[in-house]
Amino acid sequence: MRVSTIAPAAVNTGFADGLGRTAGDPLKDTYLSPLDVGSAVVTVLRQPRRMRTALWSMWSMAEDA
């Protein structure tokens, strides 16, 4: 059994509104897109079974690391 964790920082979805942001907030445009996260999921799933992929931390280039 393989287990991978994908831990994105802020993602531009409705959930971001619960972090004090509101719809139309220009800062949300700097967040990761749902497609960015989806691409990471697909990439992890395409890895060969012999390869371990444990944790992906990802954030937008506009966010402080």
PDB file with SEQRES, HELIX, SHEET and CRYST1 records, atoms N, CA, C and O in Angstrom:
SEQRES   1 A   65  MET ARG VAL SER THR ILE ALA PRO ALA ALA VAL ASN THR          
SEQRES   2 A   65  GLY PHE ALA ASP GLY LEU GLY ARG THR ALA GLY ASP PRO          
SEQRES   3 A   65  LEU LYS ASP THR TYR LEU SER PRO LEU ASP VAL GLY SER          
SEQRES   4 A   65  ALA VAL VAL THR VAL LEU ARG GLN PRO ARG ARG MET ARG          
SEQRES   5 A   65  THR ALA LEU TRP SER MET TRP SER MET ALA GLU ASP ALA          
HELIX    1 AA1 GLY A   14  LEU A   19  5                                   6    
HELIX    2 AA2 PRO A   26  THR A   30  5                                   5    
HELIX    3 AA3 PRO A   34  LEU A   45  1                                  12    
SHEET    1 AA1 2 THR A   5  PRO A   8  0                                        
SHEET    2 AA1 2 LEU A  55  MET A  58  1                                        
CRYST1    1.000    1.000    1.000  90.00  90.00  90.00 P 1           1          
ATOM      1  N   MET A   1       0.838  -1.168   0.000  1.00  0.00           N  
ATOM      2  CA  MET A   1       0.000   0.000   0.000  1.00  0.00           C  
ATOM      3  C   MET A   1       0.893   1.244   0.000  1.00  0.00           C  
ATOM      4  O   MET A   1       1.873   1.316   0.741  1.00  0.00           O  
ATOM      5  N   ARG A   2       0.545   2.203  -0.827  1.00  0.00           N  
ATOM      6  CA  ARG A   2       1.266   3.479  -0.872  1.00  0.00           C  
ATOM      7  C   ARG A   2       0.368   4.574  -0.333  1.00  0.00           C  
ATOM      8  O   ARG A   2      -0.839   4.578  -0.574  1.00  0.00           O  
ATOM      9  N   VAL A   3       0.954   5.487   0.384  1.00  0.00           N  
ATOM     10  CA  VAL A   3       0.219   6.641   0.890  1.00  0.00           C  
ATOM     11  C   VAL A   3       1.019   7.885   0.549  1.00  0.00           C  
ATOM     12  O   VAL A   3       2.218   7.954   0.818  1.00  0.00           O  
ATOM     13  N   SER A   4       0.370   8.846  -0.032  1.00  0.00           N  
ATOM     14  CA  SER A   4       1.007  10.127  -0.333  1.00  0.00           C  
ATOM     15  C   SER A   4       0.155  11.232   0.263  1.00  0.00           C  
ATOM     16  O   SER A   4      -1.068  11.120   0.335  1.00  0.00           O  
ATOM     17  N   THR A   5       0.809  12.291   0.685  1.00  0.00           N  
ATOM     18  CA  THR A   5       0.120  13.457   1.208  1.00  0.00           C  
ATOM     19  C   THR A   5       0.451  14.644   0.325  1.00  0.00           C  
ATOM     20  O   THR A   5       1.619  14.931   0.062  1.00  0.00           O  
ATOM     21  N   ILE A   6      -0.576  15.326  -0.128  1.00  0.00           N  
ATOM     22  CA  ILE A   6      -0.382  16.552  -0.900  1.00  0.00           C  
ATOM     23  C   ILE A   6      -0.918  17.671  -0.029  1.00  0.00           C  
ATOM     24  O   ILE A   6      -2.098  17.687   0.320  1.00  0.00           O  
ATOM     25  N   ALA A   7      -0.050  18.605   0.320  1.00  0.00           N  
ATOM     26  CA  ALA A   7      -0.398  19.662   1.268  1.00  0.00           C  
ATOM     27  C   ALA A   7      -0.270  21.035   0.610  1.00  0.00           C  
ATOM     28  O   ALA A   7       0.743  21.714   0.778  1.00  0.00           O  
ATOM     29  N   PRO A   8      -1.292  21.442  -0.136  1.00  0.00           N  
ATOM     30  CA  PRO A   8      -1.208  22.759  -0.763  1.00  0.00           C  
ATOM     31  C   PRO A   8      -1.464  23.867   0.259  1.00  0.00           C  
ATOM     32  O   PRO A   8      -2.201  23.680   1.227  1.00  0.00           O  
ATOM     33  N   ALA A   9      -0.852  25.004   0.026  1.00  0.00           N  
ATOM     34  CA  ALA A   9      -1.169  26.187   0.821  1.00  0.00           C  
ATOM     35  C   ALA A   9      -2.494  26.736   0.287  1.00  0.00           C  
ATOM     36  O   ALA A   9      -3.358  25.955  -0.111  1.00  0.00           O  
ATOM     37  N   ALA A  10      -2.667  28.008   0.271  1.00  0.00           N  
ATOM     38  CA  ALA A  10      -3.934  28.606  -0.149  1.00  0.00           C  
ATOM     39  C   ALA A  10      -4.272  28.242  -1.599  1.00  0.00           C  
ATOM     40  O   ALA A  10      -3.440  28.350  -2.501  1.00  0.00           O  
ATOM     41  N   VAL A  11      -5.508  27.813  -1.787  1.00  0.00           N  
ATOM     42  CA  VAL A  11      -6.004  27.462  -3.117  1.00  0.00           C  
ATOM     43  C   VAL A  11      -7.210  28.359  -3.404  1.00  0.00           C  
ATOM     44  O   VAL A  11      -8.054  28.567  -2.532  1.00  0.00           O  
ATOM     45  N   ASN A  12      -7.286  28.872  -4.592  1.00  0.00           N  
ATOM     46  CA  ASN A  12      -8.352  29.798  -4.966  1.00  0.00           C  
ATOM     47  C   ASN A  12      -9.666  29.050  -5.195  1.00  0.00           C  
ATOM     48  O   ASN A  12     -10.061  28.773  -6.328  1.00  0.00           O  
ATOM     49  N   THR A  13     -10.326  28.733  -4.079  1.00  0.00           N  
ATOM     50  CA  THR A  13     -11.641  28.085  -4.096  1.00  0.00           C  
ATOM     51  C   THR A  13     -12.540  28.796  -3.090  1.00  0.00           C  
ATOM     52  O   THR A  13     -12.110  29.748  -2.439  1.00  0.00           O  
ATOM     53  N   GLY A  14     -13.753  28.352  -2.964  1.00  0.00           N  
ATOM     54  CA  GLY A  14     -14.671  28.911  -1.979  1.00  0.00           C  
ATOM     55  C   GLY A  14     -14.184  28.710  -0.560  1.00  0.00           C  
ATOM     56  O   GLY A  14     -14.528  29.494   0.325  1.00  0.00           O  
ATOM     57  N   PHE A  15     -13.385  27.670  -0.319  1.00  0.00           N  
ATOM     58  CA  PHE A  15     -12.850  27.443   1.014  1.00  0.00           C  
ATOM     59  C   PHE A  15     -11.943  28.591   1.451  1.00  0.00           C  
ATOM     60  O   PHE A  15     -11.844  28.874   2.645  1.00  0.00           O  
ATOM     61  N   ALA A  16     -11.288  29.248   0.514  1.00  0.00           N  
ATOM     62  CA  ALA A  16     -10.399  30.368   0.855  1.00  0.00           C  
ATOM     63  C   ALA A  16     -11.184  31.516   1.479  1.00  0.00           C  
ATOM     64  O   ALA A  16     -10.627  32.297   2.250  1.00  0.00           O  
ATOM     65  N   ASP A  17     -12.472  31.628   1.153  1.00  0.00           N  
ATOM     66  CA  ASP A  17     -13.292  32.685   1.733  1.00  0.00           C  
ATOM     67  C   ASP A  17     -13.401  32.525   3.248  1.00  0.00           C  
ATOM     68  O   ASP A  17     -13.547  33.518   3.961  1.00  0.00           O  
ATOM     69  N   GLY A  18     -13.332  31.307   3.742  1.00  0.00           N  
ATOM     70  CA  GLY A  18     -13.403  31.067   5.178  1.00  0.00           C  
ATOM     71  C   GLY A  18     -12.156  31.516   5.909  1.00  0.00           C  
ATOM     72  O   GLY A  18     -12.149  31.544   7.140  1.00  0.00           O  
ATOM     73  N   LEU A  19     -11.102  31.867   5.194  1.00  0.00           N  
ATOM     74  CA  LEU A  19      -9.857  32.328   5.801  1.00  0.00           C  
ATOM     75  C   LEU A  19      -9.842  33.849   5.939  1.00  0.00           C  
ATOM     76  O   LEU A  19      -8.782  34.448   6.119  1.00  0.00           O  
ATOM     77  N   GLY A  20     -11.021  34.472   5.853  1.00  0.00           N  
ATOM     78  CA  GLY A  20     -11.090  35.923   5.967  1.00  0.00           C  
ATOM     79  C   GLY A  20     -11.069  36.630   4.632  1.00  0.00           C  
ATOM     80  O   GLY A  20     -11.155  37.857   4.584  1.00  0.00           O  
ATOM     81  N   ARG A  21     -10.957  35.893   3.558  1.00  0.00           N  
ATOM     82  CA  ARG A  21     -10.987  36.483   2.224  1.00  0.00           C  
ATOM     83  C   ARG A  21     -12.436  36.516   1.749  1.00  0.00           C  
ATOM     84  O   ARG A  21     -13.283  35.781   2.258  1.00  0.00           O  
ATOM     85  N   THR A  22     -12.706  37.348   0.797  1.00  0.00           N  
ATOM     86  CA  THR A  22     -14.045  37.418   0.229  1.00  0.00           C  
ATOM     87  C   THR A  22     -13.942  37.264  -1.282  1.00  0.00           C  
ATOM     88  O   THR A  22     -12.879  37.449  -1.873  1.00  0.00           O  
ATOM     89  N   ALA A  23     -15.060  36.923  -1.884  1.00  0.00           N  
ATOM     90  CA  ALA A  23     -15.086  36.789  -3.341  1.00  0.00           C  
ATOM     91  C   ALA A  23     -14.655  38.121  -3.957  1.00  0.00           C  
ATOM     92  O   ALA A  23     -15.099  39.182  -3.517  1.00  0.00           O  
ATOM     93  N   GLY A  24     -13.808  38.069  -4.953  1.00  0.00           N  
ATOM     94  CA  GLY A  24     -13.320  39.261  -5.623  1.00  0.00           C  
ATOM     95  C   GLY A  24     -12.060  39.853  -4.999  1.00  0.00           C  
ATOM     96  O   GLY A  24     -11.526  40.836  -5.512  1.00  0.00           O  
ATOM     97  N   ASP A  25     -11.575  39.270  -3.901  1.00  0.00           N  
ATOM     98  CA  ASP A  25     -10.342  39.750  -3.263  1.00  0.00           C  
ATOM     99  C   ASP A  25      -9.178  39.504  -4.219  1.00  0.00           C  
ATOM    100  O   ASP A  25      -8.950  38.361  -4.613  1.00  0.00           O  
ATOM    101  N   PRO A  26      -8.434  40.544  -4.604  1.00  0.00           N  
ATOM    102  CA  PRO A  26      -7.348  40.353  -5.575  1.00  0.00           C  
ATOM    103  C   PRO A  26      -6.241  39.425  -5.071  1.00  0.00           C  
ATOM    104  O   PRO A  26      -5.539  38.820  -5.880  1.00  0.00           O  
ATOM    105  N   LEU A  27      -6.073  39.301  -3.764  1.00  0.00           N  
ATOM    106  CA  LEU A  27      -5.047  38.407  -3.232  1.00  0.00           C  
ATOM    107  C   LEU A  27      -5.340  36.951  -3.605  1.00  0.00           C  
ATOM    108  O   LEU A  27      -4.418  36.157  -3.787  1.00  0.00           O  
ATOM    109  N   LYS A  28      -6.623  36.606  -3.717  1.00  0.00           N  
ATOM    110  CA  LYS A  28      -6.981  35.225  -4.079  1.00  0.00           C  
ATOM    111  C   LYS A  28      -6.455  34.842  -5.457  1.00  0.00           C  
ATOM    112  O   LYS A  28      -6.229  33.663  -5.733  1.00  0.00           O  
ATOM    113  N   ASP A  29      -6.261  35.827  -6.317  1.00  0.00           N  
ATOM    114  CA  ASP A  29      -5.740  35.531  -7.656  1.00  0.00           C  
ATOM    115  C   ASP A  29      -4.295  35.052  -7.618  1.00  0.00           C  
ATOM    116  O   ASP A  29      -3.809  34.478  -8.593  1.00  0.00           O  
ATOM    117  N   THR A  30      -3.605  35.279  -6.506  1.00  0.00           N  
ATOM    118  CA  THR A  30      -2.225  34.819  -6.375  1.00  0.00           C  
ATOM    119  C   THR A  30      -2.138  33.412  -5.793  1.00  0.00           C  
ATOM    120  O   THR A  30      -1.061  32.817  -5.775  1.00  0.00           O  
ATOM    121  N   TYR A  31      -3.257  32.876  -5.319  1.00  0.00           N  
ATOM    122  CA  TYR A  31      -3.275  31.534  -4.735  1.00  0.00           C  
ATOM    123  C   TYR A  31      -3.093  30.472  -5.822  1.00  0.00           C  
ATOM    124  O   TYR A  31      -3.226  30.758  -7.012  1.00  0.00           O  
ATOM    125  N   LEU A  32      -2.795  29.269  -5.404  1.00  0.00           N  
ATOM    126  CA  LEU A  32      -2.761  28.144  -6.337  1.00  0.00           C  
ATOM    127  C   LEU A  32      -4.142  27.948  -6.923  1.00  0.00           C  
ATOM    128  O   LEU A  32      -5.145  28.247  -6.275  1.00  0.00           O  
ATOM    129  N   SER A  33      -4.197  27.454  -8.133  1.00  0.00           N  
ATOM    130  CA  SER A  33      -5.496  27.142  -8.728  1.00  0.00           C  
ATOM    131  C   SER A  33      -5.835  25.684  -8.423  1.00  0.00           C  
ATOM    132  O   SER A  33      -4.938  24.884  -8.155  1.00  0.00           O  
ATOM    133  N   PRO A  34      -7.112  25.337  -8.461  1.00  0.00           N  
ATOM    134  CA  PRO A  34      -7.478  23.936  -8.295  1.00  0.00           C  
ATOM    135  C   PRO A  34      -6.782  23.035  -9.319  1.00  0.00           C  
ATOM    136  O   PRO A  34      -6.488  21.876  -9.025  1.00  0.00           O  
ATOM    137  N   LEU A  35      -6.519  23.563 -10.518  1.00  0.00           N  
ATOM    138  CA  LEU A  35      -5.818  22.773 -11.535  1.00  0.00           C  
ATOM    139  C   LEU A  35      -4.375  22.483 -11.121  1.00  0.00           C  
ATOM    140  O   LEU A  35      -3.842  21.422 -11.446  1.00  0.00           O  
ATOM    141  N   ASP A  36      -3.736  23.420 -10.403  1.00  0.00           N  
ATOM    142  CA  ASP A  36      -2.378  23.180  -9.900  1.00  0.00           C  
ATOM    143  C   ASP A  36      -2.377  21.974  -8.957  1.00  0.00           C  
ATOM    144  O   ASP A  36      -1.518  21.097  -9.052  1.00  0.00           O  
ATOM    145  N   VAL A  37      -3.338  21.947  -8.061  1.00  0.00           N  
ATOM    146  CA  VAL A  37      -3.422  20.850  -7.092  1.00  0.00           C  
ATOM    147  C   VAL A  37      -3.776  19.548  -7.807  1.00  0.00           C  
ATOM    148  O   VAL A  37      -3.199  18.500  -7.519  1.00  0.00           O  
ATOM    149  N   GLY A  38      -4.718  19.618  -8.732  1.00  0.00           N  
ATOM    150  CA  GLY A  38      -5.089  18.429  -9.492  1.00  0.00           C  
ATOM    151  C   GLY A  38      -3.917  17.855 -10.275  1.00  0.00           C  
ATOM    152  O   GLY A  38      -3.768  16.637 -10.370  1.00  0.00           O  
ATOM    153  N   SER A  39      -3.084  18.731 -10.836  1.00  0.00           N  
ATOM    154  CA  SER A  39      -1.897  18.262 -11.558  1.00  0.00           C  
ATOM    155  C   SER A  39      -0.937  17.525 -10.631  1.00  0.00           C  
ATOM    156  O   SER A  39      -0.327  16.529 -11.022  1.00  0.00           O  
ATOM    157  N   ALA A  40      -0.806  18.018  -9.405  1.00  0.00           N  
ATOM    158  CA  ALA A  40       0.060  17.342  -8.435  1.00  0.00           C  
ATOM    159  C   ALA A  40      -0.488  15.955  -8.100  1.00  0.00           C  
ATOM    160  O   ALA A  40       0.274  14.995  -7.990  1.00  0.00           O  
ATOM    161  N   VAL A  41      -1.796  15.850  -7.940  1.00  0.00           N  
ATOM    162  CA  VAL A  41      -2.418  14.549  -7.644  1.00  0.00           C  
ATOM    163  C   VAL A  41      -2.163  13.569  -8.790  1.00  0.00           C  
ATOM    164  O   VAL A  41      -1.763  12.428  -8.560  1.00  0.00           O  
ATOM    165  N   VAL A  42      -2.393  14.014 -10.010  1.00  0.00           N  
ATOM    166  CA  VAL A  42      -2.182  13.139 -11.172  1.00  0.00           C  
ATOM    167  C   VAL A  42      -0.715  12.724 -11.266  1.00  0.00           C  
ATOM    168  O   VAL A  42      -0.419  11.563 -11.547  1.00  0.00           O  
ATOM    169  N   THR A  43       0.200  13.657 -11.034  1.00  0.00           N  
ATOM    170  CA  THR A  43       1.630  13.347 -11.095  1.00  0.00           C  
ATOM    171  C   THR A  43       1.999  12.279 -10.070  1.00  0.00           C  
ATOM    172  O   THR A  43       2.731  11.341 -10.386  1.00  0.00           O  
ATOM    173  N   VAL A  44       1.499  12.417  -8.849  1.00  0.00           N  
ATOM    174  CA  VAL A  44       1.786  11.421  -7.805  1.00  0.00           C  
ATOM    175  C   VAL A  44       1.228  10.059  -8.203  1.00  0.00           C  
ATOM    176  O   VAL A  44       1.900   9.041  -8.035  1.00  0.00           O  
ATOM    177  N   LEU A  45       0.019  10.032  -8.722  1.00  0.00           N  
ATOM    178  CA  LEU A  45      -0.603   8.751  -9.087  1.00  0.00           C  
ATOM    179  C   LEU A  45       0.100   8.071 -10.258  1.00  0.00           C  
ATOM    180  O   LEU A  45       0.011   6.851 -10.402  1.00  0.00           O  
ATOM    181  N   ARG A  46       0.788   8.828 -11.084  1.00  0.00           N  
ATOM    182  CA  ARG A  46       1.488   8.254 -12.243  1.00  0.00           C  
ATOM    183  C   ARG A  46       2.893   7.742 -11.911  1.00  0.00           C  
ATOM    184  O   ARG A  46       3.560   7.180 -12.780  1.00  0.00           O  
ATOM    185  N   GLN A  47       3.345   7.924 -10.687  1.00  0.00           N  
ATOM    186  CA  GLN A  47       4.683   7.468 -10.311  1.00  0.00           C  
ATOM    187  C   GLN A  47       4.739   5.938 -10.328  1.00  0.00           C  
ATOM    188  O   GLN A  47       3.750   5.280 -10.006  1.00  0.00           O  
ATOM    189  N   PRO A  48       5.873   5.376 -10.696  1.00  0.00           N  
ATOM    190  CA  PRO A  48       5.997   3.916 -10.670  1.00  0.00           C  
ATOM    191  C   PRO A  48       5.822   3.384  -9.249  1.00  0.00           C  
ATOM    192  O   PRO A  48       6.158   4.066  -8.280  1.00  0.00           O  
ATOM    193  N   ARG A  49       5.309   2.192  -9.131  1.00  0.00           N  
ATOM    194  CA  ARG A  49       5.057   1.608  -7.809  1.00  0.00           C  
ATOM    195  C   ARG A  49       6.339   1.476  -6.992  1.00  0.00           C  
ATOM    196  O   ARG A  49       6.294   1.485  -5.762  1.00  0.00           O  
ATOM    197  N   ARG A  50       7.471   1.355  -7.659  1.00  0.00           N  
ATOM    198  CA  ARG A  50       8.742   1.204  -6.938  1.00  0.00           C  
ATOM    199  C   ARG A  50       9.220   2.519  -6.332  1.00  0.00           C  
ATOM    200  O   ARG A  50      10.160   2.528  -5.538  1.00  0.00           O  
ATOM    201  N   MET A  51       8.579   3.634  -6.700  1.00  0.00           N  
ATOM    202  CA  MET A  51       8.998   4.951  -6.228  1.00  0.00           C  
ATOM    203  C   MET A  51       8.131   5.398  -5.063  1.00  0.00           C  
ATOM    204  O   MET A  51       6.909   5.259  -5.096  1.00  0.00           O  
ATOM    205  N   ARG A  52       8.771   5.934  -4.037  1.00  0.00           N  
ATOM    206  CA  ARG A  52       8.029   6.457  -2.889  1.00  0.00           C  
ATOM    207  C   ARG A  52       7.814   7.952  -3.071  1.00  0.00           C  
ATOM    208  O   ARG A  52       8.760   8.701  -3.315  1.00  0.00           O  
ATOM    209  N   THR A  53       6.600   8.366  -2.953  1.00  0.00           N  
ATOM    210  CA  THR A  53       6.249   9.777  -2.969  1.00  0.00           C  
ATOM    211  C   THR A  53       5.469  10.027  -1.697  1.00  0.00           C  
ATOM    212  O   THR A  53       4.304   9.642  -1.592  1.00  0.00           O  
ATOM    213  N   ALA A  54       6.105  10.671  -0.726  1.00  0.00           N  
ATOM    214  CA  ALA A  54       5.500  10.775   0.596  1.00  0.00           C  
ATOM    215  C   ALA A  54       4.766  12.100   0.818  1.00  0.00           C  
ATOM    216  O   ALA A  54       3.593  12.093   1.192  1.00  0.00           O  
ATOM    217  N   LEU A  55       5.426  13.221   0.598  1.00  0.00           N  
ATOM    218  CA  LEU A  55       4.822  14.506   0.938  1.00  0.00           C  
ATOM    219  C   LEU A  55       5.162  15.544  -0.107  1.00  0.00           C  
ATOM    220  O   LEU A  55       6.327  15.741  -0.451  1.00  0.00           O  
ATOM    221  N   TRP A  56       4.144  16.197  -0.602  1.00  0.00           N  
ATOM    222  CA  TRP A  56       4.317  17.319  -1.511  1.00  0.00           C  
ATOM    223  C   TRP A  56       3.794  18.554  -0.792  1.00  0.00           C  
ATOM    224  O   TRP A  56       2.605  18.630  -0.481  1.00  0.00           O  
ATOM    225  N   SER A  57       4.657  19.510  -0.527  1.00  0.00           N  
ATOM    226  CA  SER A  57       4.232  20.808  -0.014  1.00  0.00           C  
ATOM    227  C   SER A  57       4.277  21.778  -1.179  1.00  0.00           C  
ATOM    228  O   SER A  57       5.280  21.851  -1.889  1.00  0.00           O  
ATOM    229  N   MET A  58       3.221  22.508  -1.376  1.00  0.00           N  
ATOM    230  CA  MET A  58       3.185  23.409  -2.513  1.00  0.00           C  
ATOM    231  C   MET A  58       2.474  24.704  -2.142  1.00  0.00           C  
ATOM    232  O   MET A  58       1.481  24.704  -1.416  1.00  0.00           O  
ATOM    233  N   TRP A  59       3.009  25.809  -2.660  1.00  0.00           N  
ATOM    234  CA  TRP A  59       2.381  27.107  -2.465  1.00  0.00           C  
ATOM    235  C   TRP A  59       2.702  27.961  -3.666  1.00  0.00           C  
ATOM    236  O   TRP A  59       3.620  27.667  -4.433  1.00  0.00           O  
ATOM    237  N   SER A  60       1.929  29.033  -3.821  1.00  0.00           N  
ATOM    238  CA  SER A  60       2.126  29.891  -4.982  1.00  0.00           C  
ATOM    239  C   SER A  60       3.400  30.708  -4.824  1.00  0.00           C  
ATOM    240  O   SER A  60       3.839  30.961  -3.702  1.00  0.00           O  
ATOM    241  N   MET A  61       3.988  31.116  -5.918  1.00  0.00           N  
ATOM    242  CA  MET A  61       5.200  31.908  -5.887  1.00  0.00           C  
ATOM    243  C   MET A  61       4.952  33.269  -5.229  1.00  0.00           C  
ATOM    244  O   MET A  61       5.894  33.912  -4.767  1.00  0.00           O  
ATOM    245  N   ALA A  62       3.697  33.710  -5.183  1.00  0.00           N  
ATOM    246  CA  ALA A  62       3.373  35.006  -4.591  1.00  0.00           C  
ATOM    247  C   ALA A  62       3.316  34.956  -3.062  1.00  0.00           C  
ATOM    248  O   ALA A  62       3.394  35.994  -2.405  1.00  0.00           O  
ATOM    249  N   GLU A  63       3.180  33.755  -2.495  1.00  0.00           N  
ATOM    250  CA  GLU A  63       3.114  33.620  -1.041  1.00  0.00           C  
ATOM    251  C   GLU A  63       4.517  33.569  -0.452  1.00  0.00           C  
ATOM    252  O   GLU A  63       5.463  33.120  -1.099  1.00  0.00           O  
ATOM    253  N   ASP A  64       4.632  34.032   0.778  1.00  0.00           N  
ATOM    254  CA  ASP A  64       5.892  33.908   1.498  1.00  0.00           C  
ATOM    255  C   ASP A  64       6.110  32.457   1.865  1.00  0.00           C  
ATOM    256  O   ASP A  64       5.179  31.785   2.311  1.00  0.00           O  
ATOM    257  N   ALA A  65       7.319  31.961   1.686  1.00  0.00           N  
ATOM    258  CA  ALA A  65       7.625  30.573   2.001  1.00  0.00           C  
ATOM    259  C   ALA A  65       7.759  30.365   3.493  1.00  0.00           C  
ATOM    260  O   ALA A  65       8.017  29.247   3.939  1.00  0.00           O  
TER     261      ALA A  65                                                      
END                                                                             
